[in-house]
Amino acid sequence: MVNKNPNHEISPVCQICGQKNASIFCNSKSEHLNEISSKIVSNTFKKGQTIFNEGSYPFGVFCINSGQVKLTHLGDDGKEQITRLLKGGDIVGYRALLSEERYGATAVALVDSKICFIPKELFIHILKNDAAITFEMMKLLADELHKTEMKMIHLAQKSIRERLAEILLTIKETYGFEKDGITLNTHLLREDIANLIGIATESAIRLLSEFNRDKIIELDGKKIKIINQEKLEKTANLRDE
């Protein structure tokens, strides 16, 4: 079930939301933004708190106002697999809602995060009446499908060293750097990074140490600093995709 215990806050105003231009609502009609603002509920989820659970039914969609969120899926072997990393401006829970299925993953806050909830009836109503948002949803679904296809190809064809380099670049693209311009702005654990690649935690730790030794990154406790992005990109063996 959706978590019922986060701290409830006054709903933000969508028209002046800092994430408006980063979300699917960027080109929506003003009357629909007004409608969303009047009905959304904003909650703060603490680090590690569950937003919704795999297997539960959706009652709406969640829009990340601020913070970081991971989606995890429980495999047949009982192990957790991270499927996506999300940031401010991203929406989550839409696929299960549109397909009228249960959630295929669990959403967990990586840091304290402010999340807005849009009820199902309102979201569907707006999709039916706002072509701009509908088109943005189509692009979002197409992009998600593309990323899923590429992930399957990389798991089959890329070495674990290439996959680690690519994941570090993905984390950088998703969450950016801290103020120093080189430290990844993430609270992912080594276990999470291993999970994203699909390898054992010990293997991820060993590979990170190799990257540190090769002066591609610098390890500072739990922090990871990218000190040679060009070499990291070369190691990732990225192609035009």
C-alpha positions as CSV (number, residue, x, y, z in Angstrom):
1,M,0.0,0.0,0.0
2,V,1.0,3.6,-0.4
3,N,2.8,4.9,2.7
4,K,0.2,6.8,4.8
5,N,2.6,8.2,7.5
6,P,4.8,10.8,5.9
7,N,4.5,14.4,7.0
8,H,1.7,16.2,5.2
9,E,2.4,19.7,4.0
10,I,0.6,22.5,2.3
11,S,0.2,21.7,-1.3
12,P,2.7,23.6,-3.6
13,V,1.5,25.8,-6.4
14,C,2.3,24.1,-9.7
15,Q,2.5,27.3,-11.7
16,I,5.6,28.5,-9.7
17,C,7.0,25.1,-8.9
18,G,10.8,24.9,-9.4
19,Q,10.4,21.6,-11.3
20,K,7.6,22.7,-13.6
21,N,9.8,23.0,-16.7
22,A,11.5,19.7,-15.9
23,S,8.2,17.7,-15.8
24,I,5.6,16.5,-18.3
25,F,3.5,19.5,-17.2
26,C,5.8,22.0,-18.7
27,N,3.5,22.8,-21.6
28,S,0.1,22.1,-20.0
29,K,-2.8,24.4,-20.2
30,S,-3.1,26.9,-17.3
31,E,-6.5,25.7,-16.3
32,H,-5.2,22.2,-15.9
33,L,-2.3,23.4,-13.7
34,N,-4.9,25.3,-11.6
35,E,-6.9,22.1,-11.3
36,I,-3.8,20.1,-10.3
37,S,-2.7,22.7,-7.7
38,S,-6.2,22.6,-6.1
39,K,-6.1,18.8,-5.7
40,I,-2.6,17.5,-5.2
41,V,-1.2,16.5,-1.8
42,S,2.4,17.1,-0.9
43,N,4.3,14.9,1.5
44,T,7.8,14.7,2.8
45,F,9.4,11.3,2.8
46,K,12.4,10.7,5.0
47,K,15.5,9.0,3.7
48,G,14.8,5.3,3.4
49,Q,11.1,5.7,3.6
50,T,8.9,3.8,1.2
51,I,6.6,5.8,-1.1
52,F,4.7,2.8,-2.5
53,N,5.2,-0.9,-2.5
54,E,5.6,-3.4,-5.3
55,G,2.4,-5.4,-5.7
56,S,0.0,-2.6,-4.5
57,Y,-2.6,-0.9,-6.6
58,P,-2.0,2.7,-7.8
59,F,-4.5,5.4,-6.8
60,G,-2.6,8.2,-8.7
61,V,0.8,9.3,-9.8
62,F,3.7,10.8,-7.8
63,C,5.6,13.9,-9.0
64,I,9.0,14.5,-7.3
65,N,9.2,18.1,-6.2
66,S,12.7,17.6,-4.7
67,G,15.0,14.8,-3.6
68,Q,16.1,11.5,-5.0
69,V,14.2,8.2,-5.4
70,K,15.0,4.7,-6.5
71,L,12.7,2.1,-7.9
72,T,13.5,-1.5,-6.8
73,H,12.1,-4.8,-8.0
74,L,12.3,-8.0,-6.0
75,G,13.7,-10.8,-8.2
76,D,12.7,-14.5,-8.1
77,D,15.8,-15.1,-6.0
78,G,14.6,-12.7,-3.4
79,K,17.2,-10.1,-4.2
80,E,16.4,-6.5,-4.7
81,Q,17.2,-5.0,-8.1
82,I,17.3,-1.3,-8.7
83,T,15.5,-0.5,-12.0
84,R,15.5,3.3,-12.1
85,L,16.9,6.4,-10.4
86,L,14.6,9.4,-10.2
87,K,15.1,13.1,-9.5
88,G,13.1,16.3,-9.1
89,G,10.7,16.8,-11.9
90,D,10.3,13.1,-12.6
91,I,6.9,11.4,-12.2
92,V,6.5,7.8,-11.0
93,G,3.7,5.3,-10.8
94,Y,2.2,6.2,-14.2
95,R,2.9,2.9,-16.0
96,A,0.9,0.8,-13.5
97,L,-1.9,3.4,-13.4
98,L,-2.2,3.5,-17.2
99,S,-2.1,-0.3,-17.6
100,E,-4.4,-0.8,-14.6
101,E,-2.0,-3.2,-13.0
102,R,-0.2,-3.4,-9.7
103,Y,3.0,-1.6,-9.1
104,G,5.9,-3.5,-10.6
105,A,8.4,-1.9,-8.3
106,T,8.9,-0.3,-4.9
107,A,9.7,3.4,-4.7
108,V,12.1,4.4,-1.9
109,A,13.5,7.9,-1.0
110,L,17.3,8.0,-1.2
111,V,17.3,11.3,0.7
112,D,14.6,13.4,2.4
113,S,12.3,14.1,-0.6
114,K,9.2,16.2,-1.2
115,I,6.7,14.2,-3.3
116,C,3.4,15.5,-4.7
117,F,0.5,13.0,-5.3
118,I,-2.0,13.5,-8.1
119,P,-5.2,11.4,-7.8
120,K,-5.9,8.9,-10.6
121,E,-9.2,10.5,-11.7
122,L,-7.6,13.9,-12.1
123,F,-4.5,12.6,-14.0
124,I,-6.6,10.6,-16.4
125,H,-9.0,13.5,-17.0
126,I,-6.1,15.8,-17.9
127,L,-4.6,13.2,-20.2
128,K,-7.9,13.0,-22.1
129,N,-8.2,16.8,-22.4
130,D,-4.7,18.1,-22.8
131,A,-2.9,17.1,-25.9
132,A,0.4,18.6,-24.8
133,I,0.6,16.5,-21.6
134,T,-0.6,13.4,-23.5
135,F,2.3,13.9,-26.0
136,E,4.8,14.3,-23.2
137,M,3.6,11.1,-21.7
138,M,4.1,9.3,-25.0
139,K,7.6,10.6,-25.2
140,L,8.2,9.6,-21.6
141,L,7.0,6.0,-22.2
142,A,9.0,5.8,-25.4
143,D,12.2,7.0,-23.6
144,E,11.6,4.4,-20.8
145,L,11.2,1.6,-23.4
146,H,14.4,2.7,-25.1
147,K,16.4,2.7,-21.9
148,T,15.0,-0.7,-21.0
149,E,16.1,-2.1,-24.3
150,M,19.6,-0.6,-24.1
151,K,20.0,-2.0,-20.5
152,M,19.2,-5.5,-21.7
153,I,21.7,-5.2,-24.6
154,H,24.4,-3.8,-22.3
155,L,23.9,-6.6,-19.7
156,A,24.4,-9.1,-22.5
157,Q,27.3,-7.4,-24.4
158,K,29.2,-5.1,-22.0
159,S,31.9,-6.1,-19.5
160,I,31.2,-5.3,-15.9
161,R,34.0,-2.6,-16.1
162,E,32.1,-0.9,-18.9
163,R,28.8,-1.2,-17.1
164,L,30.3,0.4,-13.9
165,A,31.7,3.3,-15.9
166,E,28.3,3.8,-17.6
167,I,26.4,3.7,-14.3
168,L,28.7,6.3,-12.8
169,L,28.0,8.5,-15.8
170,T,24.3,7.8,-15.4
171,I,24.4,8.9,-11.8
172,K,26.2,12.0,-12.8
173,E,23.6,12.8,-15.4
174,T,20.8,12.1,-13.0
175,Y,21.9,13.8,-9.8
176,G,24.9,16.0,-10.9
177,F,27.8,17.0,-8.8
178,E,28.2,18.6,-5.4
179,K,29.5,22.2,-5.2
180,D,33.1,21.1,-5.9
181,G,32.1,20.1,-9.4
182,I,33.6,16.5,-9.2
183,T,31.9,14.7,-6.3
184,L,28.8,12.8,-7.3
185,N,25.7,14.2,-5.6
186,T,24.3,10.8,-4.5
187,H,23.6,8.8,-1.4
188,L,23.7,5.5,-3.2
189,L,25.5,2.8,-1.2
190,R,28.1,0.5,-2.8
191,E,25.4,-2.2,-2.6
192,D,23.1,0.0,-4.7
193,I,25.8,0.6,-7.3
194,A,26.4,-3.2,-7.5
195,N,22.7,-3.7,-7.8
196,L,22.4,-1.3,-10.7
197,I,25.1,-3.2,-12.6
198,G,23.9,-6.6,-11.6
199,I,27.0,-7.8,-9.8
200,A,28.0,-8.7,-6.2
201,T,28.8,-5.9,-3.9
202,E,32.3,-7.2,-3.4
203,S,32.9,-7.0,-7.2
204,A,31.7,-3.5,-7.3
205,I,34.0,-2.4,-4.4
206,R,36.9,-4.1,-6.2
207,L,36.1,-2.4,-9.5
208,L,35.7,1.0,-7.8
209,S,39.2,0.5,-6.3
210,E,40.6,-0.3,-9.7
211,F,39.0,2.9,-11.1
212,N,40.6,4.8,-8.2
213,R,43.9,3.2,-8.9
214,D,43.6,4.1,-12.6
215,K,42.9,7.7,-11.6
216,I,39.5,7.7,-13.2
217,I,37.7,8.4,-9.9
218,E,38.8,9.2,-6.4
219,L,37.2,7.5,-3.4
220,D,36.7,9.7,-0.3
221,G,34.9,7.5,2.2
222,K,31.4,6.9,0.8
223,K,31.8,9.7,-1.7
224,I,32.9,9.2,-5.3
225,K,34.7,11.9,-7.3
226,I,35.0,11.8,-11.0
227,I,38.5,13.2,-11.7
228,N,38.9,12.1,-15.4
229,Q,35.5,12.1,-17.1
230,E,37.0,11.6,-20.6
231,K,38.7,8.4,-19.5
232,L,35.4,7.3,-17.7
233,E,33.5,7.9,-20.9
234,K,36.1,5.9,-22.9
235,T,35.9,3.1,-20.4
236,A,32.1,3.0,-20.7
237,N,32.5,2.4,-24.4
238,L,29.5,4.6,-25.2
239,R,28.1,4.5,-28.7
240,D,25.5,6.6,-30.4
241,E,22.2,4.9,-29.3
